[in-house]
Amino acid sequence: MPTQEAYYIFLDFPKEEALRETCIPIRRDKKGNRYLEDKDVISFLKTQLERKDLTVCSYWTI
């Protein structure tokens, strides 16, 4: 997460069907591939940072 004069990187790892620290759910597509929904991550960030006006942009590429 870029901020003025710093970058913050959050690490979290799977534990069963959610991420261990944040409890963000891990979903599966029709082929069984695991993935995170952007909306789940955005909701977590806005809740934890107590900022409903926070703009969150995904940097994922396909």
mmJSON file of the N, C-alpha and C atoms, coordinates in Angstrom:
{"data_MODEL":{"atom_site":{
"group_PDB":["ATOM","ATOM","ATOM","ATOM","ATOM","ATOM","ATOM","ATOM","ATOM","ATOM","ATOM","ATOM","ATOM","ATOM","ATOM","ATOM","ATOM","ATOM","ATOM","ATOM","ATOM","ATOM","ATOM","ATOM","ATOM","ATOM","ATOM","ATOM","ATOM","ATOM","ATOM","ATOM","ATOM","ATOM","ATOM","ATOM","ATOM","ATOM","ATOM","ATOM","ATOM","ATOM","ATOM","ATOM","ATOM","ATOM","ATOM","ATOM","ATOM","ATOM","ATOM","ATOM","ATOM","ATOM","ATOM","ATOM","ATOM","ATOM","ATOM","ATOM","ATOM","ATOM","ATOM","ATOM","ATOM","ATOM","ATOM","ATOM","ATOM","ATOM","ATOM","ATOM","ATOM","ATOM","ATOM","ATOM","ATOM","ATOM","ATOM","ATOM","ATOM","ATOM","ATOM","ATOM","ATOM","ATOM","ATOM","ATOM","ATOM","ATOM","ATOM","ATOM","ATOM","ATOM","ATOM","ATOM","ATOM","ATOM","ATOM","ATOM","ATOM","ATOM","ATOM","ATOM","ATOM","ATOM","ATOM","ATOM","ATOM","ATOM","ATOM","ATOM","ATOM","ATOM","ATOM","ATOM","ATOM","ATOM","ATOM","ATOM","ATOM","ATOM","ATOM","ATOM","ATOM","ATOM","ATOM","ATOM","ATOM","ATOM","ATOM","ATOM","ATOM","ATOM","ATOM","ATOM","ATOM","ATOM","ATOM","ATOM","ATOM","ATOM","ATOM","ATOM","ATOM","ATOM","ATOM","ATOM","ATOM","ATOM","ATOM","ATOM","ATOM","ATOM","ATOM","ATOM","ATOM","ATOM","ATOM","ATOM","ATOM","ATOM","ATOM","ATOM","ATOM","ATOM","ATOM","ATOM","ATOM","ATOM","ATOM","ATOM","ATOM","ATOM","ATOM","ATOM","ATOM","ATOM","ATOM","ATOM","ATOM","ATOM","ATOM","ATOM","ATOM","ATOM"],
"id":[1,2,3,4,5,6,7,8,9,10,11,12,13,14,15,16,17,18,19,20,21,22,23,24,25,26,27,28,29,30,31,32,33,34,35,36,37,38,39,40,41,42,43,44,45,46,47,48,49,50,51,52,53,54,55,56,57,58,59,60,61,62,63,64,65,66,67,68,69,70,71,72,73,74,75,76,77,78,79,80,81,82,83,84,85,86,87,88,89,90,91,92,93,94,95,96,97,98,99,100,101,102,103,104,105,106,107,108,109,110,111,112,113,114,115,116,117,118,119,120,121,122,123,124,125,126,127,128,129,130,131,132,133,134,135,136,137,138,139,140,141,142,143,144,145,146,147,148,149,150,151,152,153,154,155,156,157,158,159,160,161,162,163,164,165,166,167,168,169,170,171,172,173,174,175,176,177,178,179,180,181,182,183,184,185,186],
"type_symbol":["N","C","C","N","C","C","N","C","C","N","C","C","N","C","C","N","C","C","N","C","C","N","C","C","N","C","C","N","C","C","N","C","C","N","C","C","N","C","C","N","C","C","N","C","C","N","C","C","N","C","C","N","C","C","N","C","C","N","C","C","N","C","C","N","C","C","N","C","C","N","C","C","N","C","C","N","C","C","N","C","C","N","C","C","N","C","C","N","C","C","N","C","C","N","C","C","N","C","C","N","C","C","N","C","C","N","C","C","N","C","C","N","C","C","N","C","C","N","C","C","N","C","C","N","C","C","N","C","C","N","C","C","N","C","C","N","C","C","N","C","C","N","C","C","N","C","C","N","C","C","N","C","C","N","C","C","N","C","C","N","C","C","N","C","C","N","C","C","N","C","C","N","C","C","N","C","C","N","C","C","N","C","C","N","C","C"],
"label_atom_id":["N","CA","C","N","CA","C","N","CA","C","N","CA","C","N","CA","C","N","CA","C","N","CA","C","N","CA","C","N","CA","C","N","CA","C","N","CA","C","N","CA","C","N","CA","C","N","CA","C","N","CA","C","N","CA","C","N","CA","C","N","CA","C","N","CA","C","N","CA","C","N","CA","C","N","CA","C","N","CA","C","N","CA","C","N","CA","C","N","CA","C","N","CA","C","N","CA","C","N","CA","C","N","CA","C","N","CA","C","N","CA","C","N","CA","C","N","CA","C","N","CA","C","N","CA","C","N","CA","C","N","CA","C","N","CA","C","N","CA","C","N","CA","C","N","CA","C","N","CA","C","N","CA","C","N","CA","C","N","CA","C","N","CA","C","N","CA","C","N","CA","C","N","CA","C","N","CA","C","N","CA","C","N","CA","C","N","CA","C","N","CA","C","N","CA","C","N","CA","C","N","CA","C","N","CA","C","N","CA","C","N","CA","C","N","CA","C"],
"label_alt_id":[null,null,null,null,null,null,null,null,null,null,null,null,null,null,null,null,null,null,null,null,null,null,null,null,null,null,null,null,null,null,null,null,null,null,null,null,null,null,null,null,null,null,null,null,null,null,null,null,null,null,null,null,null,null,null,null,null,null,null,null,null,null,null,null,null,null,null,null,null,null,null,null,null,null,null,null,null,null,null,null,null,null,null,null,null,null,null,null,null,null,null,null,null,null,null,null,null,null,null,null,null,null,null,null,null,null,null,null,null,null,null,null,null,null,null,null,null,null,null,null,null,null,null,null,null,null,null,null,null,null,null,null,null,null,null,null,null,null,null,null,null,null,null,null,null,null,null,null,null,null,null,null,null,null,null,null,null,null,null,null,null,null,null,null,null,null,null,null,null,null,null,null,null,null,null,null,null,null,null,null,null,null,null,null,null,null],
"label_comp_id":["MET","MET","MET","PRO","PRO","PRO","THR","THR","THR","GLN","GLN","GLN","GLU","GLU","GLU","ALA","ALA","ALA","TYR","TYR","TYR","TYR","TYR","TYR","ILE","ILE","ILE","PHE","PHE","PHE","LEU","LEU","LEU","ASP","ASP","ASP","PHE","PHE","PHE","PRO","PRO","PRO","LYS","LYS","LYS","GLU","GLU","GLU","GLU","GLU","GLU","ALA","ALA","ALA","LEU","LEU","LEU","ARG","ARG","ARG","GLU","GLU","GLU","THR","THR","THR","CYS","CYS","CYS","ILE","ILE","ILE","PRO","PRO","PRO","ILE","ILE","ILE","ARG","ARG","ARG","ARG","ARG","ARG","ASP","ASP","ASP","LYS","LYS","LYS","LYS","LYS","LYS","GLY","GLY","GLY","ASN","ASN","ASN","ARG","ARG","ARG","TYR","TYR","TYR","LEU","LEU","LEU","GLU","GLU","GLU","ASP","ASP","ASP","LYS","LYS","LYS","ASP","ASP","ASP","VAL","VAL","VAL","ILE","ILE","ILE","SER","SER","SER","PHE","PHE","PHE","LEU","LEU","LEU","LYS","LYS","LYS","THR","THR","THR","GLN","GLN","GLN","LEU","LEU","LEU","GLU","GLU","GLU","ARG","ARG","ARG","LYS","LYS","LYS","ASP","ASP","ASP","LEU","LEU","LEU","THR","THR","THR","VAL","VAL","VAL","CYS","CYS","CYS","SER","SER","SER","TYR","TYR","TYR","TRP","TRP","TRP","THR","THR","THR","ILE","ILE","ILE"],
"label_asym_id":["A","A","A","A","A","A","A","A","A","A","A","A","A","A","A","A","A","A","A","A","A","A","A","A","A","A","A","A","A","A","A","A","A","A","A","A","A","A","A","A","A","A","A","A","A","A","A","A","A","A","A","A","A","A","A","A","A","A","A","A","A","A","A","A","A","A","A","A","A","A","A","A","A","A","A","A","A","A","A","A","A","A","A","A","A","A","A","A","A","A","A","A","A","A","A","A","A","A","A","A","A","A","A","A","A","A","A","A","A","A","A","A","A","A","A","A","A","A","A","A","A","A","A","A","A","A","A","A","A","A","A","A","A","A","A","A","A","A","A","A","A","A","A","A","A","A","A","A","A","A","A","A","A","A","A","A","A","A","A","A","A","A","A","A","A","A","A","A","A","A","A","A","A","A","A","A","A","A","A","A","A","A","A","A","A","A"],
"label_entity_id":["1","1","1","1","1","1","1","1","1","1","1","1","1","1","1","1","1","1","1","1","1","1","1","1","1","1","1","1","1","1","1","1","1","1","1","1","1","1","1","1","1","1","1","1","1","1","1","1","1","1","1","1","1","1","1","1","1","1","1","1","1","1","1","1","1","1","1","1","1","1","1","1","1","1","1","1","1","1","1","1","1","1","1","1","1","1","1","1","1","1","1","1","1","1","1","1","1","1","1","1","1","1","1","1","1","1","1","1","1","1","1","1","1","1","1","1","1","1","1","1","1","1","1","1","1","1","1","1","1","1","1","1","1","1","1","1","1","1","1","1","1","1","1","1","1","1","1","1","1","1","1","1","1","1","1","1","1","1","1","1","1","1","1","1","1","1","1","1","1","1","1","1","1","1","1","1","1","1","1","1","1","1","1","1","1","1"],
"label_seq_id":[1,1,1,2,2,2,3,3,3,4,4,4,5,5,5,6,6,6,7,7,7,8,8,8,9,9,9,10,10,10,11,11,11,12,12,12,13,13,13,14,14,14,15,15,15,16,16,16,17,17,17,18,18,18,19,19,19,20,20,20,21,21,21,22,22,22,23,23,23,24,24,24,25,25,25,26,26,26,27,27,27,28,28,28,29,29,29,30,30,30,31,31,31,32,32,32,33,33,33,34,34,34,35,35,35,36,36,36,37,37,37,38,38,38,39,39,39,40,40,40,41,41,41,42,42,42,43,43,43,44,44,44,45,45,45,46,46,46,47,47,47,48,48,48,49,49,49,50,50,50,51,51,51,52,52,52,53,53,53,54,54,54,55,55,55,56,56,56,57,57,57,58,58,58,59,59,59,60,60,60,61,61,61,62,62,62],
"pdbx_PDB_ins_code":[null,null,null,null,null,null,null,null,null,null,null,null,null,null,null,null,null,null,null,null,null,null,null,null,null,null,null,null,null,null,null,null,null,null,null,null,null,null,null,null,null,null,null,null,null,null,null,null,null,null,null,null,null,null,null,null,null,null,null,null,null,null,null,null,null,null,null,null,null,null,null,null,null,null,null,null,null,null,null,null,null,null,null,null,null,null,null,null,null,null,null,null,null,null,null,null,null,null,null,null,null,null,null,null,null,null,null,null,null,null,null,null,null,null,null,null,null,null,null,null,null,null,null,null,null,null,null,null,null,null,null,null,null,null,null,null,null,null,null,null,null,null,null,null,null,null,null,null,null,null,null,null,null,null,null,null,null,null,null,null,null,null,null,null,null,null,null,null,null,null,null,null,null,null,null,null,null,null,null,null,null,null,null,null,null,null],
"Cartn_x":[0.855,0.0,0.908,0.928,1.786,1.226,2.072,1.732,2.904,2.729,3.804,5.056,6.139,7.46,7.543,6.543,6.611,5.716,6.006,5.151,4.851,3.622,3.235,2.833,3.361,3.039,2.448,1.285,0.626,0.776,1.23,1.367,0.354,-0.287,-1.219,-1.188,-1.475,-1.351,-2.607,-2.92,-4.14,-4.106,-5.265,-5.496,-6.906,-6.99,-8.254,-8.914,-10.096,-10.829,-10.828,-9.838,-9.723,-8.25,-7.94,-6.585,-6.425,-5.263,-5.0,-5.212,-4.632,-4.669,-5.915,-6.331,-7.426,-8.78,-8.77,-9.997,-10.765,-10.102,-10.727,-10.955,-12.188,-12.476,-11.706,-11.321,-10.707,-11.801,-12.046,-13.12,-12.532,-13.382,-12.957,-13.806,-13.14,-13.895,-14.379,-15.003,-15.583,-14.546,-13.291,-12.224,-11.497,-11.9,-11.267,-10.115,-9.813,-8.744,-9.156,-8.26,-8.545,-8.22,-9.037,-8.817,-9.468,-9.089,-9.692,-10.563,-11.691,-12.555,-12.06,-11.947,-11.545,-12.45,-13.758,-14.708,-14.452,-14.002,-13.701,-12.487,-11.469,-10.248,-10.553,-11.294,-11.643,-12.472,-13.434,-14.263,-13.417,-12.491,-11.607,-10.788,-10.178,-9.348,-10.15,-11.312,-12.145,-12.599,-12.924,-13.354,-12.202,-11.059,-9.915,-9.341,-9.342,-8.795,-9.848,-11.085,-12.204,-12.318,-12.262,-12.333,-13.279,-14.509,-15.469,-15.139,-14.395,-14.052,-12.742,-12.165,-10.888,-11.028,-10.146,-10.106,-9.096,-9.538,-8.668,-8.65,-7.457,-7.3,-6.54,-7.073,-6.437,-5.274,-4.158,-3.006,-2.854,-3.861,-3.805,-3.887,-3.177,-3.271,-3.562,-4.138,-4.477,-3.512],
"Cartn_y":[-1.16,0.0,1.232,1.994,3.176,4.332,4.956,6.158,7.117,8.297,9.279,8.765,8.675,8.282,6.861,6.005,4.637,3.719,2.437,1.407,0.416,-0.017,-1.024,-2.283,-3.398,-4.677,-5.574,-6.111,-6.996,-8.43,-9.297,-10.711,-11.514,-12.43,-13.322,-14.638,-15.7,-17.015,-17.836,-18.758,-19.551,-20.507,-20.658,-21.682,-22.194,-23.352,-23.959,-23.078,-22.547,-21.802,-20.289,-19.778,-18.333,-17.994,-16.715,-16.284,-16.306,-16.706,-16.946,-15.705,-14.581,-13.391,-12.535,-12.364,-11.448,-12.136,-13.45,-14.247,-13.921,-13.33,-13.09,-14.458,-14.713,-16.036,-16.316,-17.563,-18.037,-18.759,-18.309,-18.881,-19.845,-20.641,-21.59,-21.377,-21.43,-21.332,-22.731,-22.826,-24.098,-25.202,-24.809,-25.794,-26.117,-25.462,-25.706,-24.783,-23.827,-22.867,-21.924,-21.686,-20.803,-19.362,-18.436,-17.011,-16.144,-14.875,-13.879,-12.951,-12.584,-11.592,-10.202,-9.315,-7.938,-7.317,-7.556,-6.928,-7.347,-8.581,-9.039,-8.312,-8.144,-7.452,-5.971,-5.338,-3.923,-3.711,-4.569,-4.468,-4.589,-5.545,-5.718,-4.45,-3.899,-2.707,-1.517,-1.284,-0.152,-0.302,-1.528,-1.776,-1.58,-2.165,-2.095,-0.681,0.046,1.403,2.453,1.994,2.87,4.046,3.726,4.739,4.28,4.763,4.402,5.095,6.206,6.969,6.504,5.434,4.932,4.38,4.811,4.268,3.136,1.972,0.804,0.346,0.221,-0.201,-1.516,-2.451,-3.754,-3.659,-4.284,-4.335,-5.716,-6.585,-7.917,-7.837,-8.699,-8.795,-10.239,-10.419,-11.767,-12.175],
"Cartn_z":[0.0,0.0,0.0,-1.078,-1.124,-0.296,0.445,1.2,1.066,1.568,1.457,2.156,1.403,1.895,2.457,2.195,2.712,1.893,1.952,1.381,2.491,2.574,3.539,2.787,3.225,2.605,3.688,3.401,4.345,3.85,4.718,4.384,5.177,4.519,5.186,4.422,5.089,4.484,4.727,3.818,3.962,5.142,5.727,6.741,6.475,5.91,5.486,4.421,4.669,3.634,3.861,4.599,4.836,5.069,5.035,5.373,6.889,7.345,8.763,9.642,9.279,10.134,9.934,8.697,8.388,8.32,8.194,8.048,6.772,5.784,4.486,3.84,3.361,2.795,1.512,1.35,0.115,-0.664,-1.86,-2.675,-3.708,-4.305,-5.35,-6.591,-7.753,-9.004,-9.405,-10.565,-11.034,-11.19,-11.428,-11.599,-10.294,-9.206,-7.914,-7.594,-8.491,-8.219,-7.106,-6.19,-5.048,-5.415,-4.925,-5.208,-4.142,-4.119,-3.232,-4.061,-3.528,-4.17,-3.773,-4.753,-4.452,-3.405,-3.509,-2.59,-1.139,-0.909,0.446,1.016,0.185,0.621,0.885,-0.009,0.139,1.402,1.63,2.825,4.093,4.094,5.244,5.503,4.457,4.618,5.135,4.557,4.981,6.431,6.813,8.194,9.175,8.869,9.777,9.889,8.77,8.779,9.136,9.309,9.667,8.702,7.414,6.357,5.266,5.29,4.243,2.931,2.993,1.788,1.15,1.647,1.154,-0.265,-1.148,-2.504,-2.538,-2.981,-3.062,-4.513,-5.08,-6.474,-6.513,-7.252,-7.38,-8.372,-8.035,-8.916,-9.557,-9.398,-9.974,-11.484,-12.132,-13.587,-13.959,-15.107,-15.56,-16.653],
"occupancy":[1.0,1.0,1.0,1.0,1.0,1.0,1.0,1.0,1.0,1.0,1.0,1.0,1.0,1.0,1.0,1.0,1.0,1.0,1.0,1.0,1.0,1.0,1.0,1.0,1.0,1.0,1.0,1.0,1.0,1.0,1.0,1.0,1.0,1.0,1.0,1.0,1.0,1.0,1.0,1.0,1.0,1.0,1.0,1.0,1.0,1.0,1.0,1.0,1.0,1.0,1.0,1.0,1.0,1.0,1.0,1.0,1.0,1.0,1.0,1.0,1.0,1.0,1.0,1.0,1.0,1.0,1.0,1.0,1.0,1.0,1.0,1.0,1.0,1.0,1.0,1.0,1.0,1.0,1.0,1.0,1.0,1.0,1.0,1.0,1.0,1.0,1.0,1.0,1.0,1.0,1.0,1.0,1.0,1.0,1.0,1.0,1.0,1.0,1.0,1.0,1.0,1.0,1.0,1.0,1.0,1.0,1.0,1.0,1.0,1.0,1.0,1.0,1.0,1.0,1.0,1.0,1.0,1.0,1.0,1.0,1.0,1.0,1.0,1.0,1.0,1.0,1.0,1.0,1.0,1.0,1.0,1.0,1.0,1.0,1.0,1.0,1.0,1.0,1.0,1.0,1.0,1.0,1.0,1.0,1.0,1.0,1.0,1.0,1.0,1.0,1.0,1.0,1.0,1.0,1.0,1.0,1.0,1.0,1.0,1.0,1.0,1.0,1.0,1.0,1.0,1.0,1.0,1.0,1.0,1.0,1.0,1.0,1.0,1.0,1.0,1.0,1.0,1.0,1.0,1.0,1.0,1.0,1.0,1.0,1.0,1.0],
"B_iso_or_equiv":[0.0,0.0,0.0,0.0,0.0,0.0,0.0,0.0,0.0,0.0,0.0,0.0,0.0,0.0,0.0,0.0,0.0,0.0,0.0,0.0,0.0,0.0,0.0,0.0,0.0,0.0,0.0,0.0,0.0,0.0,0.0,0.0,0.0,0.0,0.0,0.0,0.0,0.0,0.0,0.0,0.0,0.0,0.0,0.0,0.0,0.0,0.0,0.0,0.0,0.0,0.0,0.0,0.0,0.0,0.0,0.0,0.0,0.0,0.0,0.0,0.0,0.0,0.0,0.0,0.0,0.0,0.0,0.0,0.0,0.0,0.0,0.0,0.0,0.0,0.0,0.0,0.0,0.0,0.0,0.0,0.0,0.0,0.0,0.0,0.0,0.0,0.0,0.0,0.0,0.0,0.0,0.0,0.0,0.0,0.0,0.0,0.0,0.0,0.0,0.0,0.0,0.0,0.0,0.0,0.0,0.0,0.0,0.0,0.0,0.0,0.0,0.0,0.0,0.0,0.0,0.0,0.0,0.0,0.0,0.0,0.0,0.0,0.0,0.0,0.0,0.0,0.0,0.0,0.0,0.0,0.0,0.0,0.0,0.0,0.0,0.0,0.0,0.0,0.0,0.0,0.0,0.0,0.0,0.0,0.0,0.0,0.0,0.0,0.0,0.0,0.0,0.0,0.0,0.0,0.0,0.0,0.0,0.0,0.0,0.0,0.0,0.0,0.0,0.0,0.0,0.0,0.0,0.0,0.0,0.0,0.0,0.0,0.0,0.0,0.0,0.0,0.0,0.0,0.0,0.0,0.0,0.0,0.0,0.0,0.0,0.0],
"pdbx_formal_charge":[null,null,null,null,null,null,null,null,null,null,null,null,null,null,null,null,null,null,null,null,null,null,null,null,null,null,null,null,null,null,null,null,null,null,null,null,null,null,null,null,null,null,null,null,null,null,null,null,null,null,null,null,null,null,null,null,null,null,null,null,null,null,null,null,null,null,null,null,null,null,null,null,null,null,null,null,null,null,null,null,null,null,null,null,null,null,null,null,null,null,null,null,null,null,null,null,null,null,null,null,null,null,null,null,null,null,null,null,null,null,null,null,null,null,null,null,null,null,null,null,null,null,null,null,null,null,null,null,null,null,null,null,null,null,null,null,null,null,null,null,null,null,null,null,null,null,null,null,null,null,null,null,null,null,null,null,null,null,null,null,null,null,null,null,null,null,null,null,null,null,null,null,null,null,null,null,null,null,null,null,null,null,null,null,null,null],
"auth_seq_id":[1,1,1,2,2,2,3,3,3,4,4,4,5,5,5,6,6,6,7,7,7,8,8,8,9,9,9,10,10,10,11,11,11,12,12,12,13,13,13,14,14,14,15,15,15,16,16,16,17,17,17,18,18,18,19,19,19,20,20,20,21,21,21,22,22,22,23,23,23,24,24,24,25,25,25,26,26,26,27,27,27,28,28,28,29,29,29,30,30,30,31,31,31,32,32,32,33,33,33,34,34,34,35,35,35,36,36,36,37,37,37,38,38,38,39,39,39,40,40,40,41,41,41,42,42,42,43,43,43,44,44,44,45,45,45,46,46,46,47,47,47,48,48,48,49,49,49,50,50,50,51,51,51,52,52,52,53,53,53,54,54,54,55,55,55,56,56,56,57,57,57,58,58,58,59,59,59,60,60,60,61,61,61,62,62,62],
"auth_comp_id":["MET","MET","MET","PRO","PRO","PRO","THR","THR","THR","GLN","GLN","GLN","GLU","GLU","GLU","ALA","ALA","ALA","TYR","TYR","TYR","TYR","TYR","TYR","ILE","ILE","ILE","PHE","PHE","PHE","LEU","LEU","LEU","ASP","ASP","ASP","PHE","PHE","PHE","PRO","PRO","PRO","LYS","LYS","LYS","GLU","GLU","GLU","GLU","GLU","GLU","ALA","ALA","ALA","LEU","LEU","LEU","ARG","ARG","ARG","GLU","GLU","GLU","THR","THR","THR","CYS","CYS","CYS","ILE","ILE","ILE","PRO","PRO","PRO","ILE","ILE","ILE","ARG","ARG","ARG","ARG","ARG","ARG","ASP","ASP","ASP","LYS","LYS","LYS","LYS","LYS","LYS","GLY","GLY","GLY","ASN","ASN","ASN","ARG","ARG","ARG","TYR","TYR","TYR","LEU","LEU","LEU","GLU","GLU","GLU","ASP","ASP","ASP","LYS","LYS","LYS","ASP","ASP","ASP","VAL","VAL","VAL","ILE","ILE","ILE","SER","SER","SER","PHE","PHE","PHE","LEU","LEU","LEU","LYS","LYS","LYS","THR","THR","THR","GLN","GLN","GLN","LEU","LEU","LEU","GLU","GLU","GLU","ARG","ARG","ARG","LYS","LYS","LYS","ASP","ASP","ASP","LEU","LEU","LEU","THR","THR","THR","VAL","VAL","VAL","CYS","CYS","CYS","SER","SER","SER","TYR","TYR","TYR","TRP","TRP","TRP","THR","THR","THR","ILE","ILE","ILE"],
"auth_asym_id":["A","A","A","A","A","A","A","A","A","A","A","A","A","A","A","A","A","A","A","A","A","A","A","A","A","A","A","A","A","A","A","A","A","A","A","A","A","A","A","A","A","A","A","A","A","A","A","A","A","A","A","A","A","A","A","A","A","A","A","A","A","A","A","A","A","A","A","A","A","A","A","A","A","A","A","A","A","A","A","A","A","A","A","A","A","A","A","A","A","A","A","A","A","A","A","A","A","A","A","A","A","A","A","A","A","A","A","A","A","A","A","A","A","A","A","A","A","A","A","A","A","A","A","A","A","A","A","A","A","A","A","A","A","A","A","A","A","A","A","A","A","A","A","A","A","A","A","A","A","A","A","A","A","A","A","A","A","A","A","A","A","A","A","A","A","A","A","A","A","A","A","A","A","A","A","A","A","A","A","A","A","A","A","A","A","A"],
"auth_atom_id":["N","CA","C","N","CA","C","N","CA","C","N","CA","C","N","CA","C","N","CA","C","N","CA","C","N","CA","C","N","CA","C","N","CA","C","N","CA","C","N","CA","C","N","CA","C","N","CA","C","N","CA","C","N","CA","C","N","CA","C","N","CA","C","N","CA","C","N","CA","C","N","CA","C","N","CA","C","N","CA","C","N","CA","C","N","CA","C","N","CA","C","N","CA","C","N","CA","C","N","CA","C","N","CA","C","N","CA","C","N","CA","C","N","CA","C","N","CA","C","N","CA","C","N","CA","C","N","CA","C","N","CA","C","N","CA","C","N","CA","C","N","CA","C","N","CA","C","N","CA","C","N","CA","C","N","CA","C","N","CA","C","N","CA","C","N","CA","C","N","CA","C","N","CA","C","N","CA","C","N","CA","C","N","CA","C","N","CA","C","N","CA","C","N","CA","C","N","CA","C","N","CA","C","N","CA","C","N","CA","C","N","CA","C","N","CA","C"],
"pdbx_PDB_model_num":[1,1,1,1,1,1,1,1,1,1,1,1,1,1,1,1,1,1,1,1,1,1,1,1,1,1,1,1,1,1,1,1,1,1,1,1,1,1,1,1,1,1,1,1,1,1,1,1,1,1,1,1,1,1,1,1,1,1,1,1,1,1,1,1,1,1,1,1,1,1,1,1,1,1,1,1,1,1,1,1,1,1,1,1,1,1,1,1,1,1,1,1,1,1,1,1,1,1,1,1,1,1,1,1,1,1,1,1,1,1,1,1,1,1,1,1,1,1,1,1,1,1,1,1,1,1,1,1,1,1,1,1,1,1,1,1,1,1,1,1,1,1,1,1,1,1,1,1,1,1,1,1,1,1,1,1,1,1,1,1,1,1,1,1,1,1,1,1,1,1,1,1,1,1,1,1,1,1,1,1,1,1,1,1,1,1]
}}}
